[in-house]
Amino acid sequence: MSYICMVANRNGIAVSGDSRLTFQPERLNLHLDNAQKVFSCPEQNMVWACCGIMVMAGINYYKMANWILRQKNRSLTSRLNQISGIMSRATGAQYRLTRKGACFTLLLGVIKDGTAQVYVLDAVNGEASLRTLEAPVLIQSGWVKSLHQPKPPVSAYQDESIDQLIARVRERCLWAMRKDGRLASQEAKHIQTIGGNVRVVYLKAHS
């Protein structure tokens, strides 16, 4: 489980994510707090974040997506389609193996001709979908919806500066982390899977 959040408007795009990688939470509750979930590629005017299934059979799918997305000699559509196919197979395999929900989400923001656009790729139990959204938009993802802070109206962020967008996504990630921590302290069976450090990357729409 992770938490990632992306917000985009006419001034740019900011995306945040936690850094916790959890291993077998139901059995061992082992975790590392140095996972890389947010990425940037300024030369392509792109930022992105991943959450959900991260490592399986020795493959780090976040690093794999990062490697594919940096192949700027290919169209963005072909790169997203490749990631979609890989993650459909990976989540399908995990679901068949564990009989529990297997999910992966990629939030990708691009600035082209001064306009921000967001792509949302979801793979769930072997089925993938891709949506394209125009700014202004705020998207958050993570397996437990109760750890998602309610969305503000578009009017609250559509004119915010890039610094305000950065502060907004950082605070939403911290909110999810704090709530997950409270639940873990109150409920013996709840495992805190949002943790570590909050990382933020951003793009400015204007120089």
Secondary structure as UniProt FT lines:
FT   STRAND          4..9
FT   TURN            10..11
FT   STRAND          12..17
FT   STRAND          21..23
FT   TURN            25..28
FT   STRAND          30..32
FT   STRAND          38..41
FT   HELIX           42..44
FT   STRAND          46..52
FT   STRAND          55..56
FT   TURN            57..58
FT   STRAND          59..60
FT   HELIX           61..69
FT   TURN            72..73
FT   HELIX           76..98
FT   STRAND          103..112
FT   TURN            113..114
FT   STRAND          115..124
FT   TURN            125..126
FT   STRAND          127..134
FT   STRAND          137..141
FT   HELIX           145..147
FT   HELIX           154..156
FT   TURN            157..159
FT   HELIX           162..186
FT   TURN            188..189
FT   STRAND          199..204
//
